[in-house]
Amino acid sequence: GCESSGTGNMPTSLVGVSIEPNPSPGELVFECRGREGVNCQLAIFDAMGRLLQKLDIPANQPYPWAVPASLSDGVYWVRVEQGGGVITRKWVLIR
């Protein structure tokens, strides 16, 4: 009788994120899979950890993003948050 069913009032967390294509030639499509009706917050960082851009995108819908021309080829990190969940993914830009 002491086991948790896991169905209490815990926040629904982010369950996944996709970045396509990766490596990318200059346009990406983000999609975060999480709680319907709750936006995902994306933060894009360079390899040195500097914040480049923040995006607020709807959950469970593809979100196209044109990579700014000012970004050079290299490795970047995308941090996605929703409902208490956080996922970080590597993204490579090759033009």
Secondary structure, DSSP 4 states (H G I P E B T S, - for coil): -----S-SSPPPPP-EEEEESSSBSSEEEEEEE-STT--EEEEEEETT--EEEEEEE-TTS-EEEEPPTTPPSEEEEEEEEETTEEEEEEEEE--
